[in-house]
């Protein structure tokens, strides 16, 4: 009788484990960038920083596209089509051109203007351009990094906090007319869309990781130096014959 009860418990457990062992549904694959001659001038740290920067800019471009779709009145202020508006912003960011509606302001001053209730221009373009500029400034005004380049952890950490603040302002601040600055995340009875918050979170996570990585890199450099000194005296192999 006891054996029968044990078998009755084992059979469903075995079936459950078999289901867990089956191949999961495909969700894509990790793909690396194609090798280029420019990488010869990059250390591993340079390469990681370059990839993180590119991922953050791509996240901003995705947010721009999503914001334009939810706020079509914004792109109509500066372009004939949404695609044209997105292209203009991308070009300004990649070529480090000042966005005209930001009145020559850069970095956090530009973010402040883009998120002010009184701003009348294309708020999506201004916000994305200003945020990208702030992140690039935190990386020493560079998008790609090579052996001669170094990064300071504190500006990267500060940039992460700035993105958090910007996301909060975007979700809570109102225009002078009482409307949201821009329509973004939506939580309601009929729909629940938190994709904007998730994308902002990815940017914050990458910036925090890079800040911690740079701090750890310099800390480990000191430890490695001491290890090499000790190794020279105490960690040498001894002759056995």
N, C-alpha and C positions, 0 to 999 in steps of 0.2 A: 504493500500500500504506500509505504514511504517512497519507494522507487518510482512509482507512478506519479506521485506529486512532484518529485524532483524533475522528472521528464516533462511534466506539464509546464514547469517554469522555464526549463532550458530551451524548449522548442521555440516559443515566441522570442526569447532573447537571441537565439541563433539567427532567426529570421531578421531581427532588427539589425544585428551586426552585419549580416550579409548585405542588407540595403545600404548600410554606411560604407561598406567596402566597394560598392559599385562605383564606376567612373562618374565624377561630377559633371554637371553640364558645363560646356565650354564658356568661358568668360573672357577670352582673349589671351594673348601671350605677351610676356615682357620682351620688348624689342630695343636693342641698342642702336645708337646712331651709327651711320657709316663712318669709317675711319677717314681722316683727312690729314694732309700734311701739316696743318696748323696745330694739331695735337702734339707734334714733336716739341713745341715750345711750351707745353703745359705739364705741370706736375699733377699727381692724383688729386691734390687739393684744388688746383686750378680747374681741373675738369669737373669735379663735383660742384664747385661754385658756379661754373658756366651752365651746367645742366640745371641746377636749382634756379638760377636766374631766368633761363629760358622757360622753365615750367611755370614760374611765377608770372611772367609776361603773358604766356599762353592762357593762364587762369584769368588774368585781367581782360584779355581779348574775349574770352568766353563770357565773362560777366558783362562786358560791353554789349555783346550781341544779345544776351538775354535781357538786359536793361532796355535796349532799343526796341526789342519786340514788345515789351510791356509798356513802354513809354514812347510810342511812335512820334508824338509831337516834338520830341527832342531832336531827332535826326533831321526832321523837316526844317529846322532852323538853320542848318548849315549845308545841306546836300539835297539832291533831287531824289536819291534812293538811300535805303538803309545800308546797302553794300558800299556805296560811295562814301557815306559818312564813316563807316568802319575803316575803310581803306585810308582815309585822311588821318584818322587818329593813329592807326598803326604806323604810318609813315612818319608822323611827327615824333612818335616815341622812339622808333628804331633809328631815326636820323638825328635825334636829340634836338628837335626844332621846338621853339617855344609855341605854345598854343595861343593864338591871337586873343581869344576871349578872356584869358587869364591875366591880361594887362601886364605882362612881363614878370609876373610872380612865378616862383618855382618852389619845389619842395613842399614843406608843410604850410607855407603861406598860400601857395596855390590851392592846396587841399581845403584850407579854411575858406577861401573865396568860393570854390566850387560847391561847398556845402552850406554856404550862407543863404538864409531865406530870401535875401534881396537879389540873388543872382538871376539874371534874365536870359542868359545865353543857353547854349546846348549843354545842359548840366551833365548828361552822360559823358560826352566827350571831355569836358573839363575835369570831371571827377576821375575818369580812367587815366587821362594824361597826367594829372597831378599826382595820383597815387603811384603810377609807374615811375615818375620822376623822383619821388621821394625814395622809393626802393632802390633806384639806380644810384642816387646820391649816397645812400647808406652803404653801397658797394664801391665807394670811391669813384663814382661817376663813370662806371664801366659796366658793360653788358657781357663781355668776354674777358677771360682772365688768363694770364701767362706767367712765366717764371719770375718776371720782375715785379709782379703785382702782389700786394698783401691786403688782407682784410682785417678790419677792427671789429671785434665781437660786439662791443657796446652799441654802435650804430645799427647793427643788424637786429639786436634785441629791441632797440627803440623803434625800429621800423615795424616790427611785429606788433608792438603795442599801438602804434599809429594806425595800422590796418584794423585792429580790434576797435579802436575808438571810432574810426570812419564808418565801419559797419554798424556800430550802435547808433551813430548820428543819422545814418541813412534810414534806419528803421524807426527812429523815434522823432526826429525833428520835422517841423512843418514849415511850409512856405508862409509868406505874409497873408495869403488868402486862406490859410488853414488846411491846405491839402498836403499829403506826404511829399517830401522832396522828390522822390522817385518811387514808383511802384516796384517792389522787389518780392520778398517772401510773402506767401499768402497762407493763412490758416483760417479755414472756415468750415462750415457744415458740408459744403459741396466739394471743396478742394483743399489740399494740403501740399504746399510747395515750399520746401526749405532748401532748394538747390543753391540759392544765393549764399545762404549762411554756410553751407558745406564748402563752397568754393572759396569763400573768404577764409574759412578754417584751414583749408589746404595751404594757402599763402602764409598764414600765421605759423603753421606747423613747420613749413620749410625754412622760414626765416629764423625761428627759434632753434631748429636743428643746426643750421649753419652757424649761429652764434655760439651754441654749445660746442660744436665741432671745432671752431677756431680757438675757443678757450682751451679745450682739451688738447688741441694740437700743440700749442705753446707750452702747456703744462707738461705734456709728455716729452717735449724736446728737452726740457731741463732734466727730467728723470733719465732719459736715454743718455744724456751727457754724463751724468753721474755713473750710470751703469757701465759706460765705456771706460771711465777712469778706473772703476773698481775691477772691471774685467781685465784690464791691463796688468794688474798686480796679483789678483786673487783667483781669477777664473781661468787661468791657463791650464791646459792639460799637462800632467806630469809624465816623465819618461817611465816606461815599464821594463826597459831592458838596456 
